[in-house]
Amino acid sequence: MKNALTKPKKTQLQTQQYLIQRCKDKLLTDEFISKYQESTKSAIDQILLMGESVLEVYELSKCGNLNKYDLNYFCMSVGINQKSSTFRKYKAIGENADKFRQYMDKMPSAFSVLYEIATLDAETFERIFIDNDFGKNLTLKQVRQLANKGNTVPSKNSLITNSPIYVHPSQVTKVLKKINRFVIHILTSVNESELNSIVGMLDDLQKNGKISYEMPEITQYMDDEDGEELQLAA
């Protein structure tokens, strides 16, 4: 029995030429590629322009002004897989680009955070970015926490110090059997006596074989009354 001959795999250049030959409007698609690749504005505006490029070429391919080969040629040229989460995220950012530009001074510059913001409902977006002024300080985790309507918007200072949002015991109980790790944040408002009690309780649990914990991680620095720099453990 003869082995079946495998078809030689096309090189990237060959694939690109194949797509170019079948594009409905290569010149128009090249404009979107240039718009994506040559943006030189601020980091946030770059992401918005890239998102708009992805969205526009996608929509034009769906309405018939471009075809699937134009879309594939675009994706190949800018290095994005059409079926990837990156493509989906850029498209979502493009859909919200006009709204983001209205509040550019409040927008975080991280791609993943901008995408998460793009998924917020109008009410949540308003209470974070219109009614408050700490948008640039938000992390991906904080945006996801704030997306829960049961959570209130934390103060600006609490965001800077990474204060966690309150978690009700009932939420923990639901997944109790699956829990094998906690992250505990010690807030700066905790006094020495309270801190010693917390450490003592954890030490007792560790001695009884109920938990194990790593050495505390240093996350903040502050000056004591004598001007010496103190390390705060979290």
C-alpha positions as CSV (number, residue, x, y, z in Angstrom):
1,M,0.0,0.0,0.0
2,K,1.5,3.3,-1.1
3,N,1.7,6.2,1.4
4,A,-0.6,9.1,0.6
5,L,1.3,12.1,-0.7
6,T,0.9,15.1,1.6
7,K,0.3,18.4,-0.1
8,P,3.2,20.9,0.4
9,K,2.4,23.6,2.9
10,K,2.2,27.1,1.5
11,T,4.7,29.6,2.7
12,Q,3.4,32.8,4.3
13,L,4.2,34.8,1.1
14,Q,2.4,32.2,-1.1
15,T,-0.6,32.4,1.2
16,Q,-0.6,36.2,1.2
17,Q,-0.4,36.3,-2.6
18,Y,-3.3,33.8,-2.8
19,L,-5.4,36.1,-0.7
20,I,-4.3,39.3,-2.6
21,Q,-5.4,37.7,-5.9
22,R,-8.9,37.1,-4.5
23,C,-9.4,40.4,-2.7
24,K,-12.4,42.4,-3.9
25,D,-10.7,45.7,-3.2
26,K,-7.1,45.3,-2.2
27,L,-6.4,49.1,-2.2
28,L,-9.2,49.7,0.3
29,T,-7.9,46.8,2.4
30,D,-4.3,48.2,2.2
31,E,-5.7,51.5,3.7
32,F,-7.0,49.6,6.7
33,I,-3.6,47.8,7.1
34,S,-1.8,51.1,7.0
35,K,-4.2,52.6,9.5
36,Y,-3.5,49.7,11.8
37,Q,0.3,49.5,11.4
38,E,1.3,53.2,11.2
39,S,-0.6,54.8,14.0
40,T,1.8,57.0,16.0
41,K,-0.5,58.7,18.5
42,S,-0.9,58.0,22.2
43,A,-1.0,54.4,23.5
44,I,-4.7,54.6,24.1
45,D,-5.5,56.2,20.8
46,Q,-3.4,53.6,19.1
47,I,-5.5,50.8,20.6
48,L,-8.7,52.6,19.6
49,L,-7.5,53.1,16.0
50,M,-6.5,49.4,15.8
51,G,-9.9,48.4,17.2
52,E,-11.6,50.7,14.7
53,S,-9.6,49.2,11.8
54,V,-10.5,45.6,12.9
55,L,-14.2,46.6,13.3
56,E,-14.4,48.4,10.0
57,V,-12.8,45.8,7.8
58,Y,-14.9,43.1,9.5
59,E,-18.2,45.0,8.9
60,L,-17.3,45.8,5.3
61,S,-16.6,42.1,4.7
62,K,-20.0,41.2,6.1
63,C,-21.9,43.8,4.1
64,G,-20.2,42.8,0.8
65,N,-18.0,45.8,0.2
66,L,-15.1,43.5,0.9
67,N,-15.0,39.7,0.9
68,K,-13.6,37.0,3.1
69,Y,-10.3,37.1,1.3
70,D,-9.9,40.9,2.1
71,L,-10.6,40.0,5.7
72,N,-8.1,37.1,5.7
73,Y,-5.5,39.3,4.0
74,F,-6.0,42.0,6.6
75,C,-5.7,39.6,9.5
76,M,-2.6,37.9,8.1
77,S,-0.9,41.2,7.5
78,V,-1.5,42.6,11.0
79,G,-0.9,39.3,12.7
80,I,-4.3,38.6,14.2
81,N,-6.2,35.4,13.9
82,Q,-9.8,36.1,12.9
83,K,-11.1,33.4,15.2
84,S,-8.9,34.5,18.2
85,S,-10.0,36.3,21.3
86,T,-7.7,39.1,20.4
87,F,-9.7,39.8,17.2
88,R,-12.9,39.8,19.2
89,K,-11.5,42.1,21.8
90,Y,-10.2,44.6,19.2
91,K,-13.6,44.6,17.6
92,A,-15.3,45.3,20.9
93,I,-12.9,48.2,21.6
94,G,-13.6,49.5,18.1
95,E,-17.3,49.5,18.8
96,N,-16.7,51.7,21.9
97,A,-14.0,53.9,20.5
98,D,-16.1,57.1,20.2
99,K,-17.3,56.8,23.8
100,F,-13.8,56.1,25.0
101,R,-12.4,59.2,23.3
102,Q,-15.0,61.4,25.2
103,Y,-13.3,60.2,28.4
104,M,-9.7,59.8,27.1
105,D,-8.3,61.4,30.3
106,K,-9.9,58.7,32.4
107,M,-9.2,55.7,30.3
108,P,-6.5,53.1,31.3
109,S,-4.0,52.4,28.6
110,A,-3.8,48.6,28.9
111,F,-5.4,46.7,26.1
112,S,-6.9,44.0,28.3
113,V,-8.5,46.6,30.6
114,L,-9.9,48.6,27.7
115,Y,-11.5,45.5,26.4
116,E,-13.0,44.7,29.9
117,I,-14.4,48.3,30.0
118,A,-15.9,47.7,26.5
119,T,-18.0,44.9,28.0
120,L,-19.5,47.1,30.8
121,D,-23.2,48.1,30.6
122,A,-23.9,51.8,30.2
123,E,-24.9,52.3,33.9
124,T,-21.7,50.7,35.2
125,F,-19.6,52.7,32.7
126,E,-21.2,55.9,33.9
127,R,-20.6,55.3,37.6
128,I,-16.9,54.4,37.0
129,F,-15.8,56.9,34.4
130,I,-18.3,59.7,34.4
131,D,-19.2,60.1,38.0
132,N,-15.7,59.4,39.3
133,D,-12.2,60.5,38.3
134,F,-10.0,57.5,39.0
135,G,-10.3,55.5,35.7
136,K,-6.6,55.6,34.9
137,N,-5.8,53.8,38.1
138,L,-8.2,50.8,37.5
139,T,-6.7,47.4,37.0
140,L,-8.3,44.5,35.1
141,K,-9.3,42.8,38.4
142,Q,-10.9,46.0,39.7
143,V,-13.0,46.5,36.6
144,R,-14.2,43.0,36.8
145,Q,-15.2,43.5,40.5
146,L,-17.0,46.8,39.7
147,A,-18.9,45.0,36.9
148,N,-20.8,43.3,39.7
149,K,-23.8,45.6,40.3
150,G,-23.8,44.6,44.0
151,N,-20.5,46.3,44.5
152,T,-20.2,50.0,45.1
153,V,-17.5,52.1,43.5
154,P,-14.5,52.3,45.9
155,S,-12.8,55.5,46.8
156,K,-9.8,56.7,44.8
157,N,-7.5,56.1,47.7
158,S,-8.7,52.5,48.1
159,L,-7.9,51.8,44.5
160,I,-4.4,53.2,44.9
161,T,-3.7,50.9,47.9
162,N,-5.5,48.0,46.2
163,S,-8.1,47.6,48.9
164,P,-10.2,44.5,48.2
165,I,-14.0,44.8,47.8
166,Y,-15.9,43.0,50.5
167,V,-16.7,39.3,49.9
168,H,-19.8,38.0,51.7
169,P,-19.3,34.6,53.5
170,S,-22.2,33.2,51.5
171,Q,-20.2,33.6,48.3
172,V,-17.3,31.7,49.9
173,T,-19.6,28.9,51.1
174,K,-20.8,28.2,47.6
175,V,-17.3,27.1,46.5
176,L,-15.9,26.0,49.8
177,K,-14.9,22.5,48.8
178,K,-13.0,23.9,45.8
179,I,-11.0,26.5,47.8
180,N,-7.3,25.7,48.4
181,R,-5.8,29.2,48.4
182,F,-6.7,32.5,49.9
183,V,-5.0,35.9,49.3
184,I,-5.3,38.1,52.3
185,H,-4.7,41.9,52.0
186,I,-3.7,43.6,55.3
187,L,-5.0,47.2,55.1
188,T,-3.0,50.1,56.4
189,S,-5.8,50.9,58.9
190,V,-5.0,47.7,60.9
191,N,-3.1,48.5,64.1
192,E,-0.3,46.5,65.6
193,S,-2.5,44.6,68.1
194,E,-5.0,43.6,65.4
195,L,-2.1,42.5,63.1
196,N,-0.6,40.4,65.9
197,S,-4.0,38.7,66.4
198,I,-4.3,37.9,62.7
199,V,-0.8,36.5,62.5
200,G,-1.4,34.5,65.7
201,M,-4.6,33.0,64.4
202,L,-2.9,32.0,61.1
203,D,0.1,30.5,63.0
204,D,-2.3,28.4,65.2
205,L,-4.0,27.1,62.0
206,Q,-0.7,26.2,60.4
207,K,0.5,24.4,63.6
208,N,-2.7,22.3,63.6
209,G,-2.1,21.4,59.9
210,K,-5.2,23.2,58.7
211,I,-3.4,25.7,56.4
212,S,0.1,26.6,55.2
213,Y,1.2,30.1,54.1
214,E,4.1,31.7,52.5
215,M,6.2,34.6,53.8
216,P,4.3,37.9,53.6
217,E,4.8,39.9,50.4
218,I,6.0,43.5,50.6
219,T,3.5,45.7,48.7
220,Q,3.9,49.2,50.1
221,Y,6.4,51.5,51.8
222,M,5.7,54.4,54.2
223,D,7.7,56.6,56.6
224,D,7.5,56.2,60.3
225,E,7.5,59.1,62.7
226,D,11.3,59.3,62.7
227,G,11.5,59.4,58.9
228,E,12.6,55.8,58.6
229,E,11.1,53.8,55.8
230,L,8.8,51.0,57.0
231,Q,7.7,48.0,55.0
232,L,4.1,47.0,55.2
233,A,3.4,43.3,54.6
234,A,0.4,42.0,52.7
